Amino acid sequence: MDKEYNQILVLVAESPGTTLKEITDMAADHGVIDTDIPDVLSEALRNDDLLEFDDRYWVMRKGKYGFHQYDHPET
């Protein structure tokens, strides 16, 4: 699950403010085979790697997801 976990974090970092459906669609487009994405998102929330607000997800700005790498107007 570590590989899928990191893939989901990258997808959310590249598209901040995405919904579960959007994340699921993007994951399928990028070949992420883990079909239990809600569990991955829940784990990422528990690990403080993601932030959820109004059913939308953002990557917490730390480590490799710092501002210099993914700088979007919505963030």
A tleap script that builds the chain and sets N, CA, C and O, in Angstrom:
source leaprc.protein.ff14SB
mol = sequence {
  NMET ASP LYS GLU TYR ASN GLN ILE LEU VAL
  LEU VAL ALA GLU SER PRO GLY THR THR LEU
  LYS GLU ILE THR ASP MET ALA ALA ASP HIE
  GLY VAL ILE ASP THR ASP ILE PRO ASP VAL
  LEU SER GLU ALA LEU ARG ASN ASP ASP LEU
  LEU GLU PHE ASP ASP ARG TYR TRP VAL MET
  ARG LYS GLY LYS TYR GLY PHE HIE GLN TYR
  ASP HIE PRO GLU CTHR
}
set mol.1.N position { 0.822 -1.199 0.000 }
set mol.1.CA position { 0.000 0.000 0.000 }
set mol.1.C position { 0.861 1.257 0.000 }
set mol.1.O position { 0.372 2.334 -0.338 }
set mol.2.N position { 2.133 1.141 0.372 }
set mol.2.CA position { 3.000 2.321 0.402 }
set mol.2.C position { 3.111 2.973 -0.970 }
set mol.2.O position { 3.096 4.199 -1.083 }
set mol.3.N position { 3.222 2.157 -2.006 }
set mol.3.CA position { 3.342 2.705 -3.352 }
set mol.3.C position { 2.066 3.471 -3.718 }
set mol.3.O position { 2.134 4.596 -4.215 }
set mol.4.N position { 0.909 2.860 -3.472 }
set mol.4.CA position { -0.358 3.516 -3.787 }
set mol.4.C position { -0.565 4.758 -2.927 }
set mol.4.O position { -1.090 5.766 -3.400 }
set mol.5.N position { -0.157 4.684 -1.679 }
set mol.5.CA position { -0.266 5.815 -0.760 }
set mol.5.C position { 0.484 7.018 -1.325 }
set mol.5.O position { -0.054 8.123 -1.394 }
set mol.6.N position { 1.721 6.790 -1.724 }
set mol.6.CA position { 2.528 7.875 -2.283 }
set mol.6.C position { 1.965 8.370 -3.607 }
set mol.6.O position { 1.992 9.571 -3.876 }
set mol.7.N position { 1.457 7.468 -4.437 }
set mol.7.CA position { 0.865 7.873 -5.707 }
set mol.7.C position { -0.349 8.775 -5.488 }
set mol.7.O position { -0.534 9.760 -6.202 }
set mol.8.N position { -1.168 8.436 -4.504 }
set mol.8.CA position { -2.354 9.246 -4.202 }
set mol.8.C position { -1.928 10.618 -3.689 }
set mol.8.O position { -2.518 11.629 -4.071 }
set mol.9.N position { -0.911 10.665 -2.828 }
set mol.9.CA position { -0.427 11.957 -2.336 }
set mol.9.C position { 0.079 12.834 -3.478 }
set mol.9.O position { -0.176 14.038 -3.490 }
set mol.10.N position { 0.783 12.252 -4.423 }
set mol.10.CA position { 1.277 13.019 -5.562 }
set mol.10.C position { 0.119 13.538 -6.398 }
set mol.10.O position { 0.136 14.690 -6.830 }
set mol.11.N position { -0.890 12.700 -6.632 }
set mol.11.CA position { -2.051 13.141 -7.410 }
set mol.11.C position { -2.759 14.316 -6.744 }
set mol.11.O position { -3.156 15.269 -7.414 }
set mol.12.N position { -2.915 14.244 -5.422 }
set mol.12.CA position { -3.581 15.334 -4.705 }
set mol.12.C position { -2.694 16.582 -4.703 }
set mol.12.O position { -3.202 17.699 -4.806 }
set mol.13.N position { -1.395 16.405 -4.588 }
set mol.13.CA position { -0.480 17.554 -4.615 }
set mol.13.C position { -0.530 18.259 -5.968 }
set mol.13.O position { -0.437 19.484 -6.037 }
set mol.14.N position { -0.676 17.495 -7.027 }
set mol.14.CA position { -0.733 18.074 -8.362 }
set mol.14.C position { -2.080 18.736 -8.659 }
set mol.14.O position { -2.172 19.609 -9.522 }
set mol.15.N position { -3.122 18.315 -7.937 }
set mol.15.CA position { -4.474 18.843 -8.160 }
set mol.15.C position { -5.135 19.151 -6.824 }
set mol.15.O position { -6.034 18.424 -6.400 }
set mol.16.N position { -4.707 20.209 -6.159 }
set mol.16.CA position { -5.258 20.510 -4.832 }
set mol.16.C position { -6.749 20.822 -4.885 }
set mol.16.O position { -7.256 21.370 -5.864 }
set mol.17.N position { -7.427 20.463 -3.816 }
set mol.17.CA position { -8.858 20.732 -3.708 }
set mol.17.C position { -9.716 19.732 -4.448 }
set mol.17.O position { -10.846 20.045 -4.824 }
set mol.18.N position { -9.200 18.533 -4.664 }
set mol.18.CA position { -9.948 17.531 -5.405 }
set mol.18.C position { -10.884 16.751 -4.489 }
set mol.18.O position { -10.647 16.627 -3.287 }
set mol.19.N position { -11.936 16.236 -5.078 }
set mol.19.CA position { -12.907 15.418 -4.358 }
set mol.19.C position { -12.497 13.948 -4.460 }
set mol.19.O position { -11.594 13.596 -5.219 }
set mol.20.N position { -13.161 13.108 -3.698 }
set mol.20.CA position { -12.888 11.673 -3.742 }
set mol.20.C position { -13.110 11.137 -5.153 }
set mol.20.O position { -12.295 10.359 -5.647 }
set mol.21.N position { -14.180 11.531 -5.798 }
set mol.21.CA position { -14.452 11.057 -7.155 }
set mol.21.C position { -13.357 11.498 -8.115 }
set mol.21.O position { -12.915 10.709 -8.950 }
set mol.22.N position { -12.919 12.737 -8.009 }
set mol.22.CA position { -11.852 13.221 -8.882 }
set mol.22.C position { -10.549 12.465 -8.634 }
set mol.22.O position { -9.830 12.127 -9.574 }
set mol.23.N position { -10.255 12.206 -7.372 }
set mol.23.CA position { -9.038 11.453 -7.035 }
set mol.23.C position { -9.133 10.039 -7.596 }
set mol.23.O position { -8.162 9.522 -8.148 }
set mol.24.N position { -10.298 9.415 -7.457 }
set mol.24.CA position { -10.497 8.059 -7.976 }
set mol.24.C position { -10.334 8.034 -9.490 }
set mol.24.O position { -9.698 7.129 -10.031 }
set mol.25.N position { -10.903 9.019 -10.174 }
set mol.25.CA position { -10.772 9.092 -11.636 }
set mol.25.C position { -9.322 9.304 -12.056 }
set mol.25.O position { -8.838 8.649 -12.979 }
set mol.26.N position { -8.630 10.215 -11.379 }
set mol.26.CA position { -7.222 10.477 -11.698 }
set mol.26.C position { -6.367 9.242 -11.431 }
set mol.26.O position { -5.465 8.925 -12.206 }
set mol.27.N position { -6.657 8.547 -10.328 }
set mol.27.CA position { -5.898 7.345 -9.986 }
set mol.27.C position { -6.054 6.297 -11.082 }
set mol.27.O position { -5.076 5.667 -11.484 }
set mol.28.N position { -7.274 6.109 -11.564 }
set mol.28.CA position { -7.503 5.140 -12.638 }
set mol.28.C position { -6.750 5.551 -13.902 }
set mol.28.O position { -6.184 4.704 -14.593 }
set mol.29.N position { -6.745 6.837 -14.200 }
set mol.29.CA position { -6.031 7.341 -15.379 }
set mol.29.C position { -4.524 7.146 -15.268 }
set mol.29.O position { -3.837 7.003 -16.279 }
set mol.30.N position { -4.008 7.139 -14.037 }
set mol.30.CA position { -2.564 6.997 -13.813 }
set mol.30.C position { -2.160 5.563 -13.446 }
set mol.30.O position { -1.015 5.323 -13.063 }
set mol.31.N position { -3.086 4.621 -13.560 }
set mol.31.CA position { -2.762 3.218 -13.329 }
set mol.31.C position { -2.610 2.810 -11.883 }
set mol.31.O position { -1.979 1.792 -11.595 }
set mol.32.N position { -3.175 3.581 -10.959 }
set mol.32.CA position { -3.141 3.186 -9.545 }
set mol.32.C position { -4.137 2.053 -9.373 }
set mol.32.O position { -5.330 2.218 -9.629 }
set mol.33.N position { -3.640 0.898 -8.937 }
set mol.33.CA position { -4.484 -0.289 -8.907 }
set mol.33.C position { -5.240 -0.468 -7.594 }
set mol.33.O position { -6.131 -1.314 -7.514 }
set mol.34.N position { -4.913 0.296 -6.578 }
set mol.34.CA position { -5.591 0.188 -5.277 }
set mol.34.C position { -7.010 0.725 -5.420 }
set mol.34.O position { -7.209 1.904 -5.712 }
set mol.35.N position { -7.991 -0.146 -5.211 }
set mol.35.CA position { -9.380 0.278 -5.338 }
set mol.35.C position { -9.958 0.765 -4.016 }
set mol.35.O position { -11.123 1.157 -3.954 }
set mol.36.N position { -9.160 0.742 -2.969 }
set mol.36.CA position { -9.634 1.165 -1.657 }
set mol.36.C position { -9.099 2.564 -1.333 }
set mol.36.O position { -8.509 2.784 -0.276 }
set mol.37.N position { -9.311 3.488 -2.240 }
set mol.37.CA position { -8.793 4.848 -2.100 }
set mol.37.C position { -9.334 5.552 -0.859 }
set mol.37.O position { -8.582 6.290 -0.222 }
set mol.38.N position { -10.610 5.360 -0.481 }
set mol.38.CA position { -11.070 6.006 0.762 }
set mol.38.C position { -10.237 5.617 1.980 }
set mol.38.O position { -9.997 6.451 2.854 }
set mol.39.N position { -9.797 4.371 2.049 }
set mol.39.CA position { -8.940 3.954 3.168 }
set mol.39.C position { -7.570 4.623 3.098 }
set mol.39.O position { -7.004 4.999 4.125 }
set mol.40.N position { -7.040 4.769 1.884 }
set mol.40.CA position { -5.754 5.456 1.713 }
set mol.40.C position { -5.885 6.906 2.164 }
set mol.40.O position { -5.011 7.425 2.858 }
set mol.41.N position { -6.979 7.559 1.767 }
set mol.41.CA position { -7.198 8.950 2.170 }
set mol.41.C position { -7.362 9.059 3.683 }
set mol.41.O position { -6.837 9.989 4.296 }
set mol.42.N position { -8.079 8.126 4.285 }
set mol.42.CA position { -8.248 8.138 5.747 }
set mol.42.C position { -6.914 7.986 6.459 }
set mol.42.O position { -6.649 8.678 7.442 }
set mol.43.N position { -6.078 7.086 5.967 }
set mol.43.CA position { -4.758 6.900 6.576 }
set mol.43.C position { -3.916 8.163 6.425 }
set mol.43.O position { -3.233 8.571 7.364 }
set mol.44.N position { -3.963 8.786 5.240 }
set mol.44.CA position { -3.199 10.013 5.011 }
set mol.44.C position { -3.686 11.137 5.919 }
set mol.44.O position { -2.883 11.947 6.382 }
set mol.45.N position { -4.987 11.197 6.176 }
set mol.45.CA position { -5.527 12.191 7.102 }
set mol.45.C position { -5.016 11.932 8.514 }
set mol.45.O position { -4.627 12.867 9.215 }
set mol.46.N position { -5.014 10.662 8.939 }
set mol.46.CA position { -4.506 10.298 10.274 }
set mol.46.C position { -3.027 10.624 10.413 }
set mol.46.O position { -2.565 10.995 11.492 }
set mol.47.N position { -2.281 10.482 9.310 }
set mol.47.CA position { -0.835 10.752 9.326 }
set mol.47.C position { -0.513 12.232 9.141 }
set mol.47.O position { 0.657 12.613 9.092 }
set mol.48.N position { -1.546 13.063 9.040 }
set mol.48.CA position { -1.378 14.501 8.791 }
set mol.48.C position { -0.660 14.797 7.482 }
set mol.48.O position { 0.018 15.817 7.360 }
set mol.49.N position { -0.807 13.906 6.502 }
set mol.49.CA position { -0.253 14.154 5.173 }
set mol.49.C position { -1.269 14.858 4.282 }
set mol.49.O position { -0.894 15.523 3.316 }
set mol.50.N position { -2.547 14.717 4.599 }
set mol.50.CA position { -3.620 15.370 3.859 }
set mol.50.C position { -4.468 16.209 4.792 }
set mol.50.O position { -4.514 15.987 6.002 }
set mol.51.N position { -5.130 17.169 4.198 }
set mol.51.CA position { -6.112 17.996 4.886 }
set mol.51.C position { -7.417 17.849 4.120 }
set mol.51.O position { -7.430 17.923 2.891 }
set mol.52.N position { -8.521 17.640 4.844 }
set mol.52.CA position { -9.834 17.544 4.212 }
set mol.52.C position { -10.705 18.687 4.701 }
set mol.52.O position { -10.795 18.940 5.902 }
set mol.53.N position { -11.338 19.370 3.775 }
set mol.53.CA position { -12.284 20.431 4.097 }
set mol.53.C position { -13.348 20.454 3.014 }
set mol.53.O position { -13.033 20.491 1.824 }
set mol.54.N position { -14.610 20.434 3.427 }
set mol.54.CA position { -15.738 20.513 2.499 }
set mol.54.C position { -15.649 19.410 1.442 }
set mol.54.O position { -15.899 19.652 0.261 }
set mol.55.N position { -15.295 18.206 1.873 }
set mol.55.CA position { -15.176 17.026 1.007 }
set mol.55.C position { -14.125 17.182 -0.090 }
set mol.55.O position { -14.212 16.531 -1.131 }
set mol.56.N position { -13.142 18.035 0.138 }
set mol.56.CA position { -12.030 18.225 -0.798 }
set mol.56.C position { -10.719 18.001 -0.045 }
set mol.56.O position { -10.639 18.209 1.166 }
set mol.57.N position { -9.705 17.578 -0.775 }
set mol.57.CA position { -8.441 17.174 -0.158 }
set mol.57.C position { -7.280 18.021 -0.659 }
set mol.57.O position { -7.216 18.399 -1.829 }
set mol.58.N position { -6.366 18.307 0.260 }
set mol.58.CA position { -5.121 19.024 -0.032 }
set mol.58.C position { -3.977 18.301 0.660 }
set mol.58.O position { -4.160 17.715 1.727 }
set mol.59.N position { -2.794 18.344 0.051 }
set mol.59.CA position { -1.596 17.782 0.672 }
set mol.59.C position { -1.045 18.821 1.634 }
set mol.59.O position { -0.970 20.004 1.304 }
set mol.60.N position { -0.662 18.379 2.813 }
set mol.60.CA position { -0.020 19.264 3.772 }
set mol.60.C position { 1.345 19.649 3.213 }
set mol.60.O position { 2.046 18.800 2.662 }
set mol.61.N position { 1.729 20.904 3.347 }
set mol.61.CA position { 2.965 21.416 2.763 }
set mol.61.C position { 4.155 21.091 3.656 }
set mol.61.O position { 4.574 21.894 4.490 }
set mol.62.N position { 4.678 19.903 3.456 }
set mol.62.CA position { 5.857 19.498 4.219 }
set mol.62.C position { 6.668 18.522 3.379 }
set mol.62.O position { 6.147 17.905 2.449 }
set mol.63.N position { 7.912 18.391 3.705 }
set mol.63.CA position { 8.771 17.441 3.006 }
set mol.63.C position { 8.843 17.684 1.518 }
set mol.63.O position { 9.066 18.813 1.079 }
set mol.64.N position { 8.658 16.638 0.741 }
set mol.64.CA position { 8.804 16.765 -0.706 }
set mol.64.C position { 7.643 17.516 -1.345 }
set mol.64.O position { 7.695 17.804 -2.541 }
set mol.65.N position { 6.613 17.839 -0.599 }
set mol.65.CA position { 5.468 18.563 -1.137 }
set mol.65.C position { 5.521 20.046 -0.779 }
set mol.65.O position { 4.480 20.700 -0.704 }
set mol.66.N position { 6.701 20.575 -0.560 }
set mol.66.CA position { 6.858 21.983 -0.210 }
set mol.66.C position { 6.382 22.910 -1.319 }
set mol.66.O position { 6.146 22.472 -2.445 }
set mol.67.N position { 6.244 24.177 -0.999 }
set mol.67.CA position { 5.697 25.159 -1.931 }
set mol.67.C position { 6.471 25.240 -3.243 }
set mol.67.O position { 5.878 25.476 -4.296 }
set mol.68.N position { 7.775 25.048 -3.193 }
set mol.68.CA position { 8.569 25.191 -4.412 }
set mol.68.C position { 8.213 24.155 -5.467 }
set mol.68.O position { 8.406 24.405 -6.657 }
set mol.69.N position { 7.696 22.997 -5.060 }
set mol.69.CA position { 7.441 21.916 -6.016 }
set mol.69.C position { 6.026 21.990 -6.603 }
set mol.69.O position { 5.856 21.776 -7.803 }
set mol.70.N position { 5.036 22.278 -5.809 }
set mol.70.CA position { 3.649 22.330 -6.269 }
set mol.70.C position { 3.066 23.663 -5.850 }
set mol.70.O position { 2.460 23.773 -4.783 }
set mol.71.N position { 3.241 24.661 -6.668 }
set mol.71.CA position { 2.749 25.993 -6.337 }
set mol.71.C position { 1.522 26.278 -7.192 }
set mol.71.O position { 1.644 26.591 -8.377 }
set mol.72.N position { 0.350 26.172 -6.598 }
set mol.72.CA position { -0.908 26.362 -7.321 }
set mol.72.C position { -1.633 27.589 -6.778 }
set mol.72.O position { -1.493 27.912 -5.598 }
set mol.73.N position { -2.397 28.270 -7.609 }
set mol.73.CA position { -3.124 29.467 -7.155 }
set mol.73.C position { -4.144 29.163 -6.064 }
set mol.73.O position { -4.444 30.042 -5.256 }
set mol.74.N position { -4.687 27.945 -6.015 }
set mol.74.CA position { -5.698 27.620 -5.002 }
set mol.74.C position { -5.113 27.427 -3.616 }
set mol.74.O position { -5.851 27.417 -2.630 }
set mol.75.N position { -3.798 27.273 -3.524 }
set mol.75.CA position { -3.202 26.945 -2.229 }
set mol.75.C position { -2.806 28.185 -1.467 }
set mol.75.O position { -2.288 28.087 -0.355 }
savepdb mol mol.pdb
quit
